Amino acid sequence: MKKALTLASIAFASCLASTSIANATEYPLPAADSRLIGENTTATVANDGGSLEAIAATYKIGLLGMLEANPGTDPYLPHPGTVLTIPAQMLLPDAPREGIVINLAELRLFYYPPDANTVIVYPIGIGQLGRNTPVMTTAIVQKIPNPTWTPTPNIRKHYLAEQGITLPAVVPAGPENPMGLFAMRLAAGKGAYLIHGTNANFGIGMRVSSGCIRLRPDDIEALFKAVPVGTKVRVLNDAVKVAQEPDGKRYIEVHQPLSRNDKDDPQTMPMTYNGKVKKLLVSKATDQTVVHEAMVRRSGMPVLISTGVSSDAVPQDDGGAVPAVSQDTVRAAYTTGRVNLD
C-alpha cells in the first residue's frame, strides 16, 4: 500500500526526529532470507513545491532515483498537483550485511551499524563518465573533519577550460570547499577515493564527481559520526537486483545501467547480470512478460514477478512509451556554471 502526503505539509513534519520523513533512510533489517525493505509513498506537488531536487532532498532520495520513478517530470519545476512516487521501497544489495555497501547503479549507500538490527540508506553522487568510481572491496582508513581539497592538474584544467575558473593549488576547509565538512578516506587507489560531503546538493543521485562518493551535508555528518576507522566498504555495480522472499514472492528491481561512453543511452542499453539473477529470471515460477516490462521500464523500484500473482509493476504512460531519463541531460541542466569535480 502506498501512503499519500502533500509536499506542503511535510516541512513541519521533517523537523521532527520521530517522524517517518526524518527517519526515512533507516529501516529494520528483514530476516536473513529476505531482502525487501521499505514502502513506496506518494506526494502531491504543492503550488510552491520547488525543484525536483528539493523534493528529493526532503525525502532523502537521489535526483535520478526520483526521475526513474517519475519519468517525464520536469526537474526544475514539477507541475503543481502532480502526484509523485517516492521510491522508498528497495531490495538490499546481494552482499554481506556489514559495514558499508555501495551500489553504483542505484546511486545508494547502505550502512549496517554493528550490533544493530537496522540498515541506513543514503543517496549518493558518484564518478562521472570517464572518472568512474571503481568496483572494489576496501575499508575506511582515515576520518577527516573540515577537509581541505587539493585538486589534481586535470581537474584544474577542466575548471579553467569549461568554466573559466582558476582553482588554487589547495582549497581551504569551509563552506566553499566542494568536499564539504567531513570526509572518510578509503584504502583503495592509494587513498585517492573518499566518501565525503558537498557544497552543492544538486549532485546527489547523479554522476558528477571525479570518482569520490558524495553525500548531502546532513547525511555525511551522521555517517561520519557513526562509522569507525577500519569499517569494511564494498562497492558494487548491480543495475538488476532480484529476490525470492520467504513467502515465495519474487521481485526484480531494475535501474538504468551506468553508461560506458557518451553514446550510451541508459534507458535502452543492454542489461548484464550474474548467474544467480539469470537463474531466478528464467524459472517457470517467474512471469517473463512482467520481467520484460520491468527491464524496459527501469523504474528503480521492486516489481513483483511471481507467476500468477498480480504485479506491482509501474504502469506505462497512456501512449505506451516510457520517457527516457538521460543522466547527461539532467546533469547539464543542474550543473551549468556550478560543477564541483571533487
N, C-alpha and C positions, 0 to 999 in steps of 0.2 A: 504494500500500500504506500502511496506517495503522500507526503504531508505538504500542504499548501500554506505559503506565507506571502505577505506583501512586503516589498522591499522598503516601503515607507515605515513599516512597523518594527524593523529589525535593529535600527540604530540604538534604541534603548536596550533591547534585549542583548545585543552584542557586548554591552558593557558589563553585563552581569556574569560573574565567573561560573555561576551554577546553571547557566542556560545551555541548551544543546548547541546553539550557534557558537558560543565562546569555546566550547569543548568539542567542536565538530571534527577535529582531527584525531581525537583519542577514542579508540574502540576496544571493547573487551575482546580478548582473544577467543576465537572459536575452538572447538575440540581439535585435537591433533589431526583427525582425518577430515577436517572441514577447512575451507579457505574463503568462504563467503562472509564478508563483513559489511556493516553499514546499511543504509536505506536511502534511496534517492528521494529528494524533495522537489517541490516546485515553488517558484516565486514569481509574482506578477510585478513587472516593471512599473514603478510609480512615474508621475509626470516629471519629477526631477530625479529620476533613477540613476543618472550619471552614466559613465562609460561601462562597458562590459568588464574591463579590468577592475574597476572599483567594486562592481558586484561580485566578481570572482574573489577579490581580496576579503570581502565581508564573510564569505563562506569558506575561506581558506582553500580555494580551488585555483588551479593554474588557468591562464587565459586560453591556451589551446584545448585544455580539457573542457572548458565551457563551450568552445566553438565546436568541438567534436559532438558534444551532447546537444547543441543547438545550432546546427548548420544554417547558414544564411543570415544569422543575426548580425546586425550592424555593430562592429566592435567599438565604434565611437559613441553612438547614441542609440541604444536599443529602443525600439518604438514603445512608448507608454502603453500599458495594457497587455504587452506581450507576456505570455506565460513561459518562463524559462525553466528548464530542467536543471536541477543542481545535482551533479553526478557524485553523490556521496557514498554510493554502494560500489564495492570492488572486490576482486579476488586477490588474496595475498599472493605475493610472488612465490614461485616454486624454488624456495631456498630455505635453509635453516632459520628458525625464528630466534635469532640472536643478533645483538649489535645493531648495525645499520645495514639495510638492504636498499639499494637504489636501482630502480628500473628506468633506464634512459628513455625507452619508447613511450612510457606513460608519464614521464616527467614527474615522478613521485619518489620521495624518500620515506622509507618505513623504519622507524626506530622501535626496537623491542627492549624496554627498560629491564635490567636484570631484576630477578625476584619479583616481578610484577606480571600479572596476567592480562596485559594490555599491549596494544601496538599504537604508536602515534605516527600519523601520516602527514607529510608536508609536501606541498607543491614546490617544484624547483625549476631553476633555469640551468641549462647545460650548454656544452660547447657548440658553437655554430658550425655550419658546414665548412670543412677544411681545417677546423680546430676542434675536432671531435673529442668529447670526453670518452676515454677508453673503458672497455670492459676490463674489470680487474678484481682481484681479491687482495685487500690491503688492510691497513689499520691506521687509526689516529695516532700520530707521533708527537704532535705539539698543539697546544691551545694558545691562541694569540689574541688577547684583548687589545682593542684600539690599534689594529694593524696599519702599518704603512704599506704603500704599494709601489713596487719597482717595475714599471712597465718595460717589457722587452723591446729591443730595437724594432722588431716587426710591428709591435703594437703602436709604438711612437710614430712609425712611418705611416701606419694606417690612419691614425688620427689626423696627421698632417695632410695626407692626400685626400681623405674623404670629408673631413670637417674643417680643415684649415687651423687645427688646434696644435700648438706646440706643447707637448707634455714635458714636465720637468723630469729629471732623472729619477726622483723619488717623490711620490705624492704623500704628504704627511697624513697622519691619522686625523679623523674629523668628519664632519657631515658631507664634505665634498669628495671623500675617498670612495671609489666605486666598490671597495671591498667591505664597506660598512664598518660596524664597530666590533665585530667578532669574526675570527677565522680559526679553522682547525686544519692543520696540515696532514696530508696523507703520506704514507711511506713510499708509495709507488711513484715512479717517474722521478726519483731523486728529490722528492719533496716539492715537485712543480705543481701538483694539484692540491687544491684546498676546497673545503666546504666553508662558505663564508656568507656574509650579508651583502647588502647592496644599498646604494643611494638612489635607485631607480626601480620602483616596484613593477613597472610595466614589463620587465624582462622575466618575471616569474611565470613558469609554464611555457617557456619558449626557448629556442636555441639562439642564444645571444652572447655567451661568454667565450673566452679563449680556451676553454677546456675545464675550468673550475665548475663546481656545483654551487649555485647561488640560491639563497633563501630570503624571504621577506624579513625585515628587521626584527619584528617580534618573534618570528619563528627561529631565527638563528640564535637570538638571545636565550630562548628557552632550551634549545638543543645544546648550546654551548655550556649552559649551567648543568645540564643533566648527564652529558656524555663524558666519561673519564678517558684520559690518555690510555692507549692500548686497545680501545674498542675496535673490534673487527668490522671492516667495511667491505661489503660485496656489491659490485656494480654489474648489473645485468643489462641486456638489451632484448627484451621479450615483448614484441608487439602483440603476440597472441598468447593469452593465458586461458587455461581450461581447468575445470574442477568437477569431480563427482562427489556430491555431498553425501553425508550419512543416510539421508532419506532416499537416496538413489537418483535424485535430480542432477542433471548435468548442465554445466554453464560454460559459456565461452565469453571472453572479454577481448575485443579487438580494437587496437589503437592504430593510428597511422604509423607506419614504419618510418624510421629516420631516413631521410633522403641521403643518397651517396654522392650525388653530383647535382649541379644546378638545373639539369634537365628532368630530374625525377619529380613525379607528382605523387606525394604521399598518399593521396586519396585513391590512386589507381595502381601504384607499383606493386609487383608480385609480393606475396607473403612467403616467409620461410618460418618453419617451426620444427622442433625436435621430434624424435620418435615417440616420446610419451604423449605429446599433443596429438600427433597423427593417429596413434593407436586409438585414442578416445574418439577422435572425429570420424574414423571410418567404421566404428562399431555399429551394429544393427540397432542398438538402443539409442543412437543419435539421429536426430532429424536432419538429413542432409540439406533439405531445402532451407531450413532456418539457418543452418551453418553458412550456406552460400549467401543468404541475405545479410547475415552479420558481417561476413567478410567484405561485402560490398559497402555496407553502411558505415562500418568502422566508428561506432558511436563512443567507444571508450568505456562502455558500461556493460556489466554482466547481462547476458541474454540466455534464457532457458532454451536448451536444445534437446531435451529428452523427447524421444519418440512418444507420440500420443498424449503429450501434455501441452496445455495452452501456453503459447510462447509469450515471453516478456519483451520480445523484440520491439525496438522503437519503430513506429510506422513510417513509411515513406511519405514524401510530400505528395500533394494531390496529383501532380504531373508524373509521379513515379521516379523522378530523377532526384538524386541526393546532391545538394550543392557541395562542391569541393571546398575544402578548407586548406588553403595554401599557407604553409608556415612562412615562406619568404614574403608573401604579400602582407600578412599580418605584421610580421616583424618590421617591414619597411614602413608601414603606417604608424607604428608606435615608436620608432627609433630615430626618426628624422631629426638630425642635429643633437641627439641625446644618447648616442651609443656609448656604453661603457664596456669595453672589451677586456675585462679583467683576466 
